[in-house]
Amino acid sequence: MTLYSIDPSNGKQYARHTRMHTEEINHVLEASHQAYLSWKKTEISSRAEYMRRAAIELRKQKNDLSVLMAHEMGKPIGQGVAEVEKCAWVCEYYAEKTSSYLERDIIQLEDQTGFVCYRPLGVILAIMPWNFPFWQVFRFAAPGLMAGNAAVLKHASNVQGSAKAIENIFRKAGFPDEIFVNLTIHNKQVAQVISHHRIAAVTFTGSAPAGRMVAAQAGKYLKKTVLELGGSDAYIILEDADLEHAAKICAAARLINSGQSCIAAKRFVVVRSVEDRFVELLVDKMRSVQVGDPLNKATEVGPLARLDLRTELHRQVTQSVNLGARIVLGGEIPTGPGAFYPPSVLTDVGWGMPAYEEELFGPVAAVVSVDNRDEAVRVANDTEFGLGACVFSEDVDRATRIAQDDLEAGICFVNTPVRSDPRLPFGGIKQSGYGRELSRFGLLEFVNIKSMVVG
């Protein structure tokens, strides 16, 4: 079986990759385990030097890598360059911080010495999606490798070129060959890898249904999992919000990566007294962006990653309109090649509509009007997801209390867009998954937190 990359801007085949067979997979996993046995004894300072070299290599290649992403999944080239820079940042961050993060904690006992130390687990399987083909991988790989683990990657089928480029970056940086290896495999082979006795744990980013299957398979073998799943992030715009600022942030947050982000703003919960003005401003911002060839540096919104994704997004829009939503911008599939979908705004969105209840993975903003702050909180929490949320208000203390105490999400921001940052833990609750990536919390997800007592 062959894995294909189709350029979503024109529908043409970009690359093809030969799938690994069982014997090759087993060989890789055994080799990765052997490499781990040596790597875990490597001084953290040496690991850090390799990781810094990876950051250097990323920056050397950032233009070529951004072109690769544009061809494989349609990311606008400027956003691709920014993604590679962010990967270099996370490498440097863990190169600097890991030593202190893994220092043992001394526990005072009566007449004995106790301490907690942090030891690696082994070979970690990372199952990653296509939407941020470099960042999704590096935000696991940098802390995972710095902690002393080995990693094998099952990347999305359409971004195998990116997966191989990441493997090559680690090798050029001097990491042992088997410490980070890409598995060119089909989704149907994932269960075989999870069950392999050399896999110590699994991290997965993707949809909730796929996450449940991964968790069930890993649970069958009592293997630790971290799941970062979908989101239907609510951005609350209160009556005292700076509407110009809110609309600018909301449009950008909705359109990042052409709307294909788990933490992209998706539902805009607006107090009715300011709804008309906010929608007017939001439409102006959404209408003004440049849609087109992702290789054009001026492009802000490229195609969706695949035609079937566009078909599904349009189904959600159409069904929502049939149930009473109103299109005020976009909402129609354009003519011509590629998987393009226009920036779109829906108003009068309510319960029972796909635009209210489902994750819209594309450049479509759903506006839900509410009467007051309490209803805004209820609507924001009225979802199976719990990844990110944001509150806009000129009363920062009030907005902070709402975000901190009332919103059911793992990541909450005030007057600024939800985003990932190496310094902050990243992850969700409810159907958005469990566990955390990034910061010290992400590093500690894949270590053995070992208690020690010396008499």
N, C-alpha and C positions, 0 to 999 in steps of 0.2 A: 504494500500500500504506500502511496506517495502523498505527502503533505504539500499543499499549494498555497502560494501567496498571490492574491489577485489585487492589483492596484485599484483601489476604490474610486479613484478620480476618473478612470476611463474603462474599467471593467476588464482590462487585459491581464493575462497571466504575467506576473512579475518574476516568480521564482518557483522552483519545486525542490523538495527535499525528501530523501529516501528514509523511510521509517525503519527504526531499529527492530530487530527480532529478539526473541526471548534470550537467546544465548548472549547476545551483545549486552542486553540490559543486565543480566546476571554478572557478566564480567565487569561492567562499569561499577555496579554496586559493591562487589567484592574489592575492587581496586580502590574505591573511595573509602571504604572502611579501613583498609590498610594505610592509606594516606592519613586518615584521621588519627590513627594510633601514634603516628609520628608528630603530626601537626599539633595535637593537644599538649605535647611536651615542649613545643616551641615557645620561647619567651614572648610575652605580650609586646614587648618593645620591638621584637623582630617582625611580628605580625603587623604591627602598626606601620613599620617601614614599607612593607609590601602594600598595605592599604593606601598609603600616601602615593606610592608609585601608580596605583590604579587610578587615583584622582588625576594625576598628571597625564596618564594615557587617555583618560576620558576627554580631557580638555584638548589634547592634541587632535582627537578624532571627531570632535563635536559637530563639525560641519558635515562630514561624511555620514555620521550616525543620524543626524537630523534628516538628511536626504533619504536614508534607508527607512526611517519611520514614515516619512511622507509617502513613499511607495508602498509600504506594507500595510499601513492602516490609516493613511490619509491625514496625519497630523500636520497642521501648518508649520512650515519650516522654522519660523521664529520660535514657536512654542517647543519645537523639538530641541533647538539649541538650549533653551532654558531648562528643559528636562535633563539634558546631559550635565549641565552645570550643577543642577541640584543633586545629581548622583555623585558628582565629585565632592560636593559639600558634605554629603552624608558619610562618604569614605573618610574625609578628613576629620569629621566630628568624632567618629568612633575610634580613629587612630589616636586622637587626643584623649578621649574620655574613658576608654575601656579599662585602663589600668586602675583608675580610681573606682569605677563602677564595680569591679570585681575584687576589691580589697575585702579581706575577711572581716567580719564583725565580731568583736570580742564580747562575750557574755559573762557577766560576773556570777560565779557560783560560790557556794559556801567554802569549800576547801579544794576545789578543782578548777581547772581552766576550761572554759567552754568557748567555742567560736563557731561561726557559720561561714562556710566557704562555698565557692561557686565553681562547679566543674562542668565541662561540656558534656553533651549527651551522646553525640555520634554523628551519623549521617542524617541530615534533615532533607526531606523532600519538599520542595517549593512548587506549588501548582499556581501559575500566574496567568493573568488575562492580557489582552492585547491593547487595552486603552492607554496605558502608560508603560510601554514595553521595556523601558530601561528602569524607570523609577520604582515600579512595583517590585522589581527583582532586587535592586540595590538596597532598598530600605529593609529588606530581610537579610540579604547576603552580607552587607557590611557588619552589622552586629553579630550575625550568626558565625561568620568566619573569625571575627575578632575574639569571640568567646571560646574559640578552639574547636568548633564543629566543622564538619565537611558538609557540602551542599550538592544536591542534584536538582536540576531544574526541569520541570515539565511546563514548557511555555505553550501559549496558544498556537494553534496550527498555522495561522496566517502571519505570525511574526517570528518564524524560525530563523530568519536572517539576523534579527535582533538578538535572539537567544545565542546564536553562534558567535556574534560579535562580542557579547558579554563574556562568554567563555574565553575568547581570545584576549580580551582586555586583562583578565586575571592572569592568564599565562604570560602575557608580555610584561606584567608587573612583577613576575617572579614567583607567584604562588605555585606550589606543587601541582602538577598536571591534573591529578585526580581530586583535588580539594574542591573544585567547582566544575561540574560537568553538566552539559546540556543533554537531556534525553530527547531525542527526536522520535517521539511516540505519539500514538493516537489516543484519544480519550478512553477508548475501550481497554487500553493497556494499563490505565492508572491503578486499577484495583490490584493488579499483579505486583506493581511496584510497592504500593502501600503494604501489602502483605509480606513482602520480602523481609527476612530476619535481620538484614543489615540496616533497614530504615528505622531510625529511633523516634522520629516525630514528623509531623506534617504541618505546613502552613499553606493556607489556601486563600486566594482572593478571587471573588467571582459572584455568581448569582446565589440566592438563598437555596433554590432547589439543588443545585450542584453542591453547595456547601453541606447540605444535609446528607447527601450521598457520601461525600468524602469523610464527614464525621462518623457516619455509621460504619464505614469500612475500617477507619482507623480505630474506632471503638471496639470493633470485633477483636482486634489484636492488642487492645489496651495501649494505644500509642497516643501521645499528647498531640493536640491540634490547636492551632490558632486560626480563626475564621474571620476574614474581613469581607463582608457581603454587601448587599445593595443598600441603597439609601433613597429616601424621598425627602430630602432636606427642606425644612420649612424656614423661610425667612419672614419674620414678623415685622411689619411696618406699623408702628403705633402712631397715634394721632399727633404726637409732638416730634415726629422724626423730621430730620432734614431731608426733604423729599428729593432734591437734586442729588445729594450725596447718595441716598439710598438707591435711587434708580440707576445711577452710574455703577455702583457696586453690584447691584442685583443683576444687571444686564451682563456685566463681565463674568460674574460667578455662574450665570446660567450658560454662557457660551464658551467657557473654557474647554479646550479639547473638543470643540464642536458639540458641546453638551454631553459628551460621553465620559462622565466622571461620577464615581459613586458619591462624592461629596459636592458635586455641582448643585447650586441652588435649583430647586425644582418647583416647590409650591410657595407662592408668595401670599402670605396671609395678611391682609390689609384691613385696617379699621376703616369702616365705610365712609366716615367723614372726609377722608383724604384719598379715597380710592380713585376717583376720576382723575385727579391731578397726577397721582402716582402712575396710573396706567398710561396716561398721555406721555409722561416723561420716559417710562420704560419702553414704550413703543418707539419713541424717537431714538433712544439709544440702540435698541435692537435693530431698527431699520438701517442705521447708519454704518453698520459693520460691513466689511468687504468679504464676500463669499466667493470662493473660486479655487483655482489651482493651488494645492498645498505647497508647491515648490516656489510660488511667488511670495517674496518676502512681505508683501503688503497684505496678503490674505490673513484674515482673522478667523474665519470659519471655513473649514474644508468639508469634504464629503464624510458621511458616516463610513464606518469601517467595512460594511458589507451591505449588499442590496437587501438581504433578508432582514437586517436590522432596520433599514428604512421602511420596509413594508410593515413591520411590527409597530414602529413609531406612528406611522400614518393610520394604522388600525386604531390605535389608542386615541388619536386625535379625532378621527371620524366617529367613533363610538361615543366619545365625550360630547361631541356636537349633537349627535342624535339624541342624547339624553339631556340636552339643554344648555350646554356650554356655547359660548359665542366666540368666533374667530375675529380678532381685531387686527391681526397681522399674520401673513403667511398662511400656513395650513394646507398648501397644495404641493404635490410632487412636481418638480420642474421637468421640462422636456430636456432631452439630450443625454449623453452618456454620463456614467458615474452615479454614485449613491448619494447625491446631494439632497439636502432638505433645508428649506429656508428658515431663518430665525422666525419664530412664530410666538404669538401671544394669545392665550385663551382666557376669557373672563367668564363670570357666572359659573365657575367650576364648583361642584358640590359633591356630597356623599353619593357613592354608587357609580361615579364616573371613573374610567381608567385614569384620567388626568389627576384625580384626587387620591385614588387608592393604590395605583401602581407606580413603579419607577419609570419615568420618561427618560430614556437614554438617548437624548438628542436635543437639538436647540429649540425646545418648546417650553415656554413659561406658562404655568397655570396659576391664575389669580383667583384667590378665594377671599370674598369679603366677609367681614365679621363686624359685630356691633361694638365690641369693647375688648379690653385687655384679657378678661377672663375667657371670653369665647375664643380669642386668638390662641391662648395657651391650649385650650381644649382641642381646637382644630389641629394645631401643630403636633400634639401628641396622639391624634386620632389616626394612627398609622401602625402597621406591623413593623415598620423600620425604626431604628433609633441610632443613626450614625451621627449626623451633624445638624445643627440649627443655629440661627442667628437672630438677634433682636436689634431693631433700629429705633433709637429714641435719643432725644437731646438730654434727657434725664438719665445720665450714665449709671448712677447708683440704682435707680429703679430697673433699668434694663439688665443690669448685672444680677440683681436679685431674681429676676424672672429666669434668666439663663441658668443661673446656678441652682435655684431651688425648685423650679417648676417644669423645665423642659426635660423630656425623657430622651436623652441622646448622650453619646460618648464624647462629643466634641461640640462646644458651644462658644460662639463668638459674639461680640457686641460691636455694632457699627463698623465691622470689617469682615471680609469674606472668610468663610470656613476654608481652611487649607491644612495641609500636612507640613510638619516642621520637625527636623531631627531632634530638636530639644524638647518636644512635647509628645506625650503618649498619644497614639492614634488607634482608634477602634470604636466599636459600637456595642449596643445592647439590643435586646429583642431579636428580631429576624435580621439584624445587621451584623450578627456574629458575636464572638467573644474572644477574649485575649487582647493584647495590645502589641502594636509595633512601635518602633522608634523610642527615643529617650532611654533611660535606664530600665524602664519597665519592659520595653521591647527586647532589650538584651537579656533580661532575666527569664523571658518566656522559655528559652531553649537552653537552660542550664539545670544541672542538678543542684538544688539548694541543700547543701549537706550540713547537718549538725555534727559537731565534733566535741567530745569531752576527753580531756587528758587528765588522768589521775596521778 
